[in-house]
Amino acid sequence: MSSALFFAAAEEGGHHIVNELPFPPIMFGVFAILAFVLLLTFLWTFRNTLALDPHGVADGAHDPDVGRSQH
């Protein structure tokens, strides 16, 4: 019964609340993809940085430069 009254009020030109989005709905997807790409770029920037650790600090190994010949 209450839904019938709601529809009757809507047909009579009653005021209803409309919350409009600040931009078109497709832009939410565009912003999400852009955020993902930016984060992926940031992650890609630091790829293989652990492999470049010259002194093995990350894994607690000894200094690989010790014992190398200077030829």
C-alpha positions, 0 to 999 in steps of 0.5 A: 500500500505504501508503494502505491502512495509513493507512486501516486505522489510521484505522478502528482509532481511531488518533490523527490530527492535526486542526488546527482553525481559530480561527473558522468558515471563512466568517469569513475571507471576512468579514474579507477583505471588511471589510479591502477596505472599510476600505482603499477607504474610506481611498482614497475619503477622499483622492479629488481632493486633488491637484485641490485643490492651490492652488499647483500644487506637484504638477505644478511649475506657477507660482502660479495666484494671481499676476496675478489681480485683487483685484475 
